[in-house]
């Protein structure tokens, strides 16, 4: 008679454990997605600035980088042209999370 309801308790334990694990994984996935978005924004901003540096597009390289970063949902924190190479740092804010990424672009070679 002691076994009555044991299956229910076991099922509730499994459901609670699954919910706990899922609750821990969701923020980790969010961090990964935000990091990828920041890396993409940094790459695009650096390429846009490098295009402006070599004259492939018009405008100030750092202004172009800021425009492209903003279009990707990021803010430009730093832009450092050095000859024909430019390095940028961008930040993407999502909820309570802020991720910064850096990228460098210039002509090949």
C-alpha positions as CSV (number, residue, x, y, z in Angstrom):
1,X,0.0,0.0,0.0
2,X,3.0,2.3,0.3
3,X,3.4,2.5,-3.5
4,X,0.3,4.5,-4.2
5,X,1.1,7.8,-5.8
6,X,4.8,7.1,-6.3
7,X,4.4,7.4,-10.1
8,X,2.9,10.9,-9.7
9,X,5.7,12.0,-7.5
10,X,8.2,10.6,-9.9
11,X,6.5,12.3,-12.9
12,X,6.4,15.7,-11.0
13,X,10.1,15.3,-10.2
14,X,11.0,14.7,-13.9
15,X,8.9,17.6,-15.0
16,X,10.5,19.9,-12.4
17,X,14.0,18.8,-13.3
18,X,13.3,19.3,-17.0
19,X,11.9,22.8,-16.4
20,X,15.0,23.7,-14.2
21,X,17.4,22.6,-16.9
22,X,15.5,24.4,-19.6
23,X,15.4,27.5,-17.5
24,X,19.2,27.4,-17.1
25,X,19.8,26.8,-20.9
26,X,17.7,29.7,-22.2
27,X,20.0,32.5,-20.9
28,X,23.0,30.6,-22.3
29,X,21.4,30.5,-25.7
30,X,20.6,34.2,-25.4
31,X,24.2,35.0,-24.7
32,X,25.4,33.0,-27.7
33,X,22.9,34.7,-30.0
34,X,23.8,38.2,-28.7
35,X,27.5,37.5,-29.1
36,X,27.0,36.4,-32.7
37,X,25.0,39.5,-33.4
38,X,27.7,41.7,-32.0
39,X,30.4,39.9,-34.0
40,X,28.4,40.3,-37.2
41,X,27.8,44.0,-36.5
42,X,31.5,44.6,-35.7
43,X,32.6,42.8,-38.9
44,X,30.2,44.8,-41.1
45,X,31.1,48.1,-39.4
46,X,34.8,47.4,-39.9
47,X,34.3,46.5,-43.6
48,X,32.2,49.7,-44.2
49,X,34.9,51.8,-42.6
50,X,37.7,50.1,-44.6
51,X,35.7,50.8,-47.8
52,X,35.5,54.5,-46.9
53,X,39.3,54.5,-46.1
54,X,40.2,53.2,-49.5
55,X,37.7,55.3,-51.3
56,X,35.3,52.6,-52.4
57,X,32.5,54.5,-50.7
58,X,32.2,58.1,-49.7
59,X,32.1,59.6,-46.3
60,X,34.1,59.5,-43.1
61,X,35.1,55.9,-42.2
62,X,34.0,56.1,-38.6
63,X,30.7,57.7,-39.5
64,X,30.1,54.9,-42.0
65,X,31.0,52.3,-39.3
66,X,28.6,53.9,-36.9
67,X,25.8,53.9,-39.5
68,X,26.3,50.2,-40.3
69,X,26.6,49.2,-36.7
70,X,23.4,51.0,-35.9
71,X,21.6,49.2,-38.8
72,X,22.7,45.9,-37.2
73,X,21.3,47.0,-33.8
74,X,24.7,47.8,-32.3
75,X,26.4,51.0,-31.1
76,X,29.9,52.0,-32.2
77,X,32.2,52.4,-29.1
78,X,35.5,52.9,-30.8
79,X,36.9,53.4,-34.3
80,X,40.6,53.6,-35.0
81,X,41.8,54.0,-38.5
82,X,45.5,53.2,-39.0
83,X,46.6,53.7,-42.6
84,X,44.3,51.6,-44.7
85,X,43.3,49.4,-41.8
86,X,40.5,50.2,-39.3
87,X,39.6,48.6,-36.0
88,X,36.2,49.0,-34.5
89,X,34.5,48.0,-31.2
90,X,30.7,47.7,-31.0
91,X,28.2,46.9,-28.3
92,X,24.9,45.1,-28.6
93,X,22.5,45.4,-25.6
94,X,19.8,42.8,-25.1
95,X,17.7,42.9,-22.0
96,X,20.1,42.8,-19.1
97,X,23.0,41.7,-21.3
98,X,25.5,43.8,-23.1
99,X,28.1,42.2,-25.4
100,X,31.1,43.9,-27.0
101,X,33.0,42.7,-30.0
102,X,36.0,44.0,-32.0
103,X,36.8,43.6,-35.6
104,X,39.6,44.8,-38.0
105,X,39.4,45.3,-41.7
106,X,41.6,46.6,-44.5
107,X,42.9,45.7,-47.9
108,X,44.2,42.1,-48.5
109,X,47.8,41.4,-47.9
